[in-house]
Amino acid sequence: MGGWVSAATGMAHGLGDDTARRGEAGGTGCQGGSITAFYSVLTEADDPQDPVADAARAILDGHVVLSRTLAEQGHYPAIDVETSVSRVMNVVAGAPQFEAARRFRQLYSRYNRNRDLFAVGAYQAGADPTLDRAVRLYPQMEQFLQQGMHEPASLDASVSALQAVLAQDTP
């Protein structure tokens, strides 16, 4: 943003004001919702605690975090859904879509938080019903999160696919 580089101990002088000014310049959109601007914030070593990234998150209505780790695994788009956030989803998405996305993130996150258990063979089915469900659905969740570069996906089709993934293993 504005060519500023964060210092090792924090944000460069003037960056906070510049970030806020640029965020506000995007506007508030129109009735019915619209994306008025995309800002790209690059951080050194993909550090999510970088002061520049922190300042942008504090001002913007949402952020999409791209993951180098996912990209290296061939997972495209390499969006880290656990760290990406929308402050306005509850306003622009219908209740069924919002609830499905919340349940999906909950299961996906539960699986990822327990990866170490799988790696060392310590996972025991039946000990945690939510984790068991996440384990059963993980291949479908991972497939849902990937899309070919030239593969279109409408909002309606995406919401239907999301709900279908969650319906595969109803508790």
Salt bridges, closest charged atoms under 4 A:
ASP18 OD1 - ARG21 NH2 2.93
ASP18 OD2 - ARG22 NE 3.16
ASP46 OD2 - ARG68 NE 2.76
ASP54 OD1 - ARG57 NH2 2.52
GLU99 OE2 - ARG102 NH2 2.45
ASP128 OD2 - ARG110 NH1 2.71
ASP169 OD2 - ARG133 NE 3.71
ASP169 OD2 - ARG136 NH2 2.85
